[in-house]
Amino acid sequence: MAARFLWASRVASHLRISIAQRGFASVVLKDLKYAESHEWVKIDGNKATFGITDHAQDHLGDVVYVELPDLGRSVSQGESFGAVESVKATSDINSPVSGKVVEVNEVLSESPGLVNTSPYEDGWIIKVELSDAEEAKKLMDSDKYSKFCEEEDAKH
Amino acid sequence: NQSKFPALSVFRSSPRFLLSGPCFDLYSKGFKMSISRAPLMNLVRLKGTPILEQLHLEERLLRASTDNWCIVNDGTNVPTIVMGMSGKPSQLLEVGPVIKDRIPVIKRFTGGGTVIVDKSTLFVSLICNKDDVPSVQPYPRSVMAWSGSLYGEVFEGVDGFQLRENDYVFGDRKFGGNAQSIIRNRWIHHTSFLWDYNVRNMAYLKLPSKVPQYRLERDHTEFVCRMKDYIERSDFVEKTVKAVGKQFAMKEVNIEDIDSYAKGEHVKSTRLLTMEELQEAMASTSQSA
């Protein structure tokens, strides 16, 4: 747990954002936005970077394959644009906001495990050009997402 | 199967009788009973349906239906190889013999490994809304814990059944290959059960690079076993339906009526590999040899 906090601190320092320490729970970074389907998004002007959260990768298990979308493809908020494979299961990755795919993380083709070891940094999945910046308002901030994860885990 | 009855709760109440909708509350002097209906599951029984058709049906029901489904296919028509979403033929198959013998190769929409199925294989697929199985989180290990428990009921009394490193085994021999796909609010867990198999067909499959620890270095014939040595075929199917029926209210649906349950477009990723793809795989195998 201490190692994960150190890792999160280094990531946060690199990204120049602050983090929330959630004890034994998964890492949640402040200044990112979160979807209920456990994707994170970092918005930078009219571009956004997506990935899956530490909570998601922890529950999914070792990721062995990432299915990436084609460049230029449109993605819509809440809709699937790709998938990860772990523990004999394919799990949809849903788009937190709408836009057009301008970059995919090709490194994941050879190193899908980056989604587990570095979900917020090297394990980013795609970058899009936003089509509607207002959509981000529908997403959760880090505090709400932390609470959401706690409530979800408490139900099971 | 009838609706399920949870535990009675007993309260003091005024004398009243009320019947309404899917839940009814019975009030009488000093007692209150709440009875709610178990979630519905549609049961589709198939026999000899081609596995490609079965997988297309499953993908459609997962993505374009909002109901729960149990699909049982009693054998498929011809021997067919089925790989998981990320499967690479050059790594998983003896491509030369596969091409020579014209064995169809499918890439399915779920994860997991490679199987060769035929008329002896029994298929059971469960598609569920996550909210109808609230004890299960929509993640692979949680789904498999649930399914392992369900099949534990089916194989109660059969020596050695367990879910072992995500495989269904008797002792240390695998008899069922399972895989899953999880979408936003639903998931599928499907299994191909080796009721019986042709040893010659196993020769089309390579030893995969990633194997469960309990496999050790056994080849296919030493690693798998035949379910027919442990349970009667019809017994297995009826016990499975019964086990599912303990958690759901089952309703038989004919395949001809499926269109009314699944409408609209959906992502289709299950497909038959082309001869060209298989030949490319063979070429890449030769280059790396």
Interface residues (C-beta under 8 A of the other chain):
Chain A: S37 H59 L60 G61 V64 Y65 E67 G78 S80 A83 E85 S86 V87 K88 A89 T90 S91 D92 N94 E152 K155 H156
Chain B: G84 M85 S86 F109 T110 G111 G112 G113 P134 S135 V136 Q137 P138 Y139 P140 R141 S142 V143 M144 N166 N178 A179 Q180 S181 I182 I183 R184 W187 K210 V267
